């Protein structure tokens, strides 16, 4: 007979079997969970939204050169991928400017806006137009280029997105753009490959042209100026002449030992190239000359032959300035020889000169 203080083992067994059966039945019973059948998060109510902005940074760092500038987009549409479908940001701005560089400068493609709650992993933006304005520095030389798409087709870029949760719970979506994955200077072109498109673009460079005169005459001292009217300037790149003056100009160059320089062309944007020679063409030129010879001083105004253009071709000296621009220098010799004589018939003093302008004669006054 079991003691009243000791549980009957048969009773314990019956209780254990009942507990196990109840647990099994509970596991098989229909759940009262409210989780949706489509697998969505029940903690997020339908139609819930969150605040998010989208920024982009350009990280173009091609080897062998440095770049700066901007990419301008217009006609923009922006879409986000949530793993199942693309969501279009209807209120996104339609234009944006992105700085080229090392990723330090960020541009806002979409300011803070309400979007459906989701796990976004990619961004796709489409631009109807794009323009790249780039400055290139290579081997202490500076160039610039304005690059547009090779076709009229829209520019479409898809990028993985980095999602940053801000302190206030909003999101910042960040993408990195490589406008230039690779780039190289070839002749006067920039050859490149990047996220937007690939190709080659003609480059420009800033250049100025100055002239000096190095006329020296044995036994005489000369001074004065040579003035060119209707001056046109061309540069030779080894293959062709390039006209760099938009319209004819007037310029005066001091005669002397080459120390005085006159600007024939101020700093201007010209097609990039390796220029070797310059050709100056003037409708007319006049030498205002003062000469001291044998203790006597004479003055003369010597024009170029009437009705004939003055054409001078010279080698160029090319100087690369600290900012990468070019300074072209040309040295003229307007007086290679000079003769002062008295006309036996008229008794007038005649000055005859020859040099880069050709040979000319004029009456001199003592």
Buried (B, 14 or more C-beta within 10 A) or exposed (E): EEEEEEEEEEEEEEEEEEEEEEEEEEEEEEEEEEEEEEEEEEEEEEEEEBBBBBBBBBBBBBEEBBBBBBBBBEEBBBBBBBEEEEBEBEEBEEEBEBBBBBBEEBBBBBEBBEBBBBEBBBBBBBBBBBBBBBBBBBEEBBBBBEBEBEEEEBBEBBBEBEEEEEEEEBBBBBBBBBBBBBBBBEBBBBBBBBBBBEBBBBBBBBBBBBBBBBBBBEEBEBEBBBBBBBBBBBBBBEEEEBEBBEEBBEBEBBBBEBEBBBEBBEBBEBBBBEBEBBBBBBBBBBBBBBBEBEEEEBBBBBEBEEEEEBEBBBEBEEEEBEEBBBBBBBBBBBBEEBEBEEEEEEEEBBBBBBBBBBEBBBBBEE
